[in-house]
Amino acid sequence: MKLINIIKEEVMGDISNNIREYVNEVSSLLENKSEGELIKNIAKKWLTDNYGNLEKYETDRHPNYTLYMKDGKDIFRYNRKTGGFLIDYEEIWSFLQSIFLMGHREIEEVMKEWVEEHYKLRVKKTQRYTKIIF
């Protein structure tokens, strides 16, 4: 459990108490799970708590896309035609990378599972994106 101890002890001082609560809550529920499964479940709980109630927005300008918005900012972009799912790098991806110490493939996997479970979308591919005018 080396990675979870790093998160508990070293990283927690730099982030909100919410993450500490997630770690403690989920680790007590998943004591028999692998470290990777534990981190994945903590990340999913964080995603649900922070991005589980996004507003859907569609526009004629980009008819294949559904944007998922929070406070007027698009956080996710879903291409209904291809099943592609774009994740805001600054808002989500970099947080999962730096706080949960997840690699590229782990983030793709967690995001795909979470979006399919939570938003009931059929995702074929997840990618990160940097904000540009859409």
Beta strands, then each sheet from edge to edge (+ up, - down):
strand 1: 55-58
strand 2: 65-70
strand 3: 73-79
strand 4: 84-88
strand 5: 125-129
sheet 1: 1+ 2- 3+ 4- 5-
end
